[in-house]
Amino acid sequence: MTRAFLPLVVLNGVLFALNIGPLYWQVSSGNSGAICMGFWVALANLNTFLNFTIWYQDALNRAPIFCDISIKIRIGAEIGRLASIFCVARFLADIVSPRATALTKSDRRRRAIFDYSIAFGVPFLVMAFHYVWQPTRFAIVKGYGCNVTALMTWPTLVFRFIWPPLFAAAAVLYSVYTVYRLIRHRRNFQRAVAGSHSALTTARFVRLAILSFSYLLIAMPLAVYGTIIDLSITGRYLEYSWIYIHSPVEASFDFDRVNSASSQYWNVVGRHRGCRILCGLRVRGGGPLALLQSKRISRQSSATHQDQEPKTFIRG
């Protein structure tokens, strides 16, 4: 990796720290879709920061167990972020819908169950089924870190490639509907938000809507672009065979083998990652309360750190 990508390393670490405050505020407010979004963005930034830092200058297999976990996080976060935005867009559309009624406690509980089931359930399910279409444990790219390996089979299409464009398209439809309702009934906008009896004020609704719309402006083309790139890297379509992939006797792949990628691949994923970091910069915006919470957590962390003895890190 060249020095030109060094800002990506720094930005991922900074974004992880900056997302803690807004995530804590969203948890206290009970906005389930935004909670899921903050969780996946923070986890993805932390995972990418660690990968960039550990494999900044080489592609040695120095942390195989970490890579096993890291590639699962990459798969889950790739789907989880767009699934979360879908939940946020759906919530905003429900508020401005002409059929909207005051949200009761049971309504909020059902919405939270739905949001968590979609934003966490689908990614975790895909992470669990990764082994079905996983020919080798992982690949390591210099300057990028651990990456997912895959063959182009029908489980790969169903469990990995189909979900990001699907959630992005559904979120765009909800967002277009929300914009249409806001333009047509802008005079009753404040009444509609207040009548929902949610944790959102008018200002918070606007910030959440801007977050959703601006993210989708990047995430939708990025989801399509990323899927096309992944399809081109994965190779030609193969008829799925468990024996062909996993049998210790007849398999054509050594599962424990660690693959390495070319510099051309890094150029692709580097641009892809840069676009996602731009998304993260927009996601962390949380308003004055979130900024206040960030400062509060920072002060508490500093005080706690002063009381603790320094830890010793052993490089394996």
N, C-alpha and C positions, 0 to 999 in steps of 0.2 A: 504494500500500500504506500502510495506517495504521501508527501506532507500535505498535499492539497485536501486529503480526506481527514486530516487531524481535527478540523473543526467539528466533524461529525462525532468524534469521540467525546469531545468536550461538551457539545450540545446535548448528547444523550444523558450524560451525567447531570448536567444542569437541569434539563427537563424533568428528570426523575425527582430531583429535589423540589422543583417548583410545583409539581403536580400533587405533592403531599397535602398542602394546605387546601386547595379546592376539593380534593377527594374527601378530606376530613369534613369539610363543610357540607358536601353533598350527602355524606352518610348521616350527619346530624339533621339534615333537612328531609331525609327519606325519599329523595328522588332516585328511584331504583334504576332507571335507564342511565342517568348521569353517573350513578355510582359504578355501574358496570363499565361504562366508558372510561372513567378515571382509573379503575382497577387495571383494565387491559393496557391502557396507555402507559401507566406507571410501570407495570410489569414488563412490557415490551421494551421500554427505554432502559430499564435496569439490566435486562438480559442482553440487549445490544451493547450497552456500555461495557459490561463485563467481557463480552466476546471481543469487542474492539481492543480492550486493554490487554487481555491475556494473549491474543494472537496478533499483536500489532506488527511484529517484525518477522514472524515465522509461521509455519503450519504444523508444528510438532504436536503429536497426540499426548499432551501432558495432563489432560483432565478428561478421561473418557466418560466417567459417570456424570460429570457436569454437562458434557455434550449430549448425553442421553436425555437429560432433563431439558437442556436448552432447546433442542430441536422440537420437543413437545410444546414448549412455550411458544416457539415461533409459529407452529401450526395453529395453536389455540388463539394466540393474539391476532393473527392474520384474519381469522374469522370473527373473533370476539369483538374487535373494534367496530366492524361494520354491523354486526348483530346488535350491538349497543346503540349505535346511531339509528338503526331501524326502530328500536324500542323508544328512543327519544322522539323521533319523528312521528311515530304512532301516537304517543302521548300528547304531543302538541296538536295533532290533527283531531284527536278526541275532544280537546278543550274547545276548539273553534267549530266543532261540528254542530249543525242545527239540532241534533238529537241529544246534545250534551245536557247532563243534569248535574246537580250538586253531588260531588263525590262523597260517599259515606266511608266509614272505616272499613267495611267489608269490600267496597269497591277498590279502595287503595290496596288492600291486602291481595285481592285477586290480580290487580295490575302488577304488583310487585312479584307475585308468584309467576305470572306470565313472563315478565321481563327477565327474571333470574333464570327461568327455564330456558329461554331462548338465548340470552347472552352468555350464560355459563353452561347450560346443558348441551347445546349443539357443539361448541368448541371442545368440551371435555369428552363428548362422544367421539368426535373425530380424532382427538388425541389418543383415545383408547383403541380405536380401530387402525391406528397408523401402522401397526405391525403387519396387518393384512397385506399391505402393498409396499412394505419396506424391504428392499433388497439387501441393503447393508446398514450398519448401525448409524453412520453419519458421514459427512464429508467435512473437511477442514480447509478453509480458504485463508490464505495469508492476508492479514489485515481485516478480515471479516469474521472469522471464527467458525463455529459449528454451523452446519447447514444440513437441510433435509435431503435425503436421497429418495428417489422414486422411479418407478417404471410406469410407462403409459399403459395402464390397464383400466378396465371399467371401475374397479374399486377406487382407483386414484381419481377418476373423474367425479364419481359420486361423493366420496368422502372428503375430497380436498378442493378441487378446482371449481365445483359448481356453486359453493356457498358464498364466497365473497361477491361475485357479480349478482347473485340472487338477492342477497340482503341489501346491496347497494341500490339495485333497481327498485326494490320495494320501498326503501327509505326515500328515494327520489320521488316516487309517486305520492307518498304521504306529504312530503315537503311541498310539492307543487299544489296539492290540495289545500294545505295550510296557507300558502301565499295567496291562493285564489280567494279563500274565505276572508282573509285579513283585508285584502283590497276591496272586496265587495261589501264587507260589513265593518269597516274600520271605525265607524262611529260607535258601535256596540262592543268594541274590542275590550275595553276595560271592564265592562259589565260581564262579559263572558268569562274573563279570567277570574274576576272576583267571585262569580257564581259557581265556579268549579270547586271552591273550598279546598284547594290544594295548597301546597307550601309555596306556590309561585305567586309573586306579585307581578304587576305589569312589566316592571323593569327586568325582573328575573326571566319572565317569559320571553322578552325580546332578546336577552343575552343568550338564552338557551336556543332560541330559534336561529340567531345569527351563527352560533356555534355549529348547529346541525347543518344549516345551509352551506356555510363556508367550508366545512369539512367535506360535505358531499361534492362540492365543486371540484375538489381535488381527489377525493376518495373514489368517486365513480369512474372517471377515466383511469385512475391509478389501478383500480381493481381489474378493469379490462386489460390494461397494459401489462400488469403483473401476471395475469392469467395467460396471456399470449406468450410472454417471455418464458414462463414456467413450462408451458406446453412445448415450446421450441427447444428448451434445454433438456426436457425429459426424453425426447426422442420419439421414434415411431410407435404406433399403437401395437400392443401385443395381446394375444388371447391370454386371459388370466389363468394361471395354474399354480396352486399352492406348492406342489412338488417342484415345479420349475424355479420357484423363488426361495422356498424354505427347507426343502428336504436336505438333510445333512449328507445324503449319499448321492442324489441325482441333481441337486440344485446347481445352477450355473453361476451362482454368486456365493462368495464367502461372506457370511453375515458380519463377522468380526473385522472384516477388512475396512480400513479407513481410506476413503477416496480423497483426492486433492483436485481442486478446480483450477482452471487456467486464469491468466490475468484478464482475458476477455470477459470471463464470467464475473470477475470482480468489478469491471467497469459497468456491467449491467446492474448488479445488485447495489453498487455504490450510488448510482443515480436513483435507483428505486428507493434506497434507504434515505437519501437526501430529501426526496419528496415527502416521505413519511415524517421526517423530522419537522418539515415545514407545517405539516398537519398538527404535530404535537405542540408546536409553538402557538397555534391558534386554539388548541383544545384547553390549554392550561388557564385561559382567561376565566376568572370566576367572580369578578366584581370586587367591591370594597371589602365585603365580608370575607371573601376567600383570601385577599391580600392580608387582612388583619390576622386571619387564622394562620397564614404562612409565617408571619412575623412571630406570632405567639409560639408556634411549634419550634421555630428556630431558636428562640430564647430558652425554651425548656430543654432543647437538645444540648445547647451550649452549657447550661447549668449542670445537666446530668453528666456530660462528658468531663467536666472539671472534677466531679466527685469520683469518677471511675479511674482505675489504673489503666495505663495503656496496654493494649492487647498485642501479642506477638503473632505475626502471621508467618506460617511455614510454607515455603514454596515446594510443592511436590514435583 
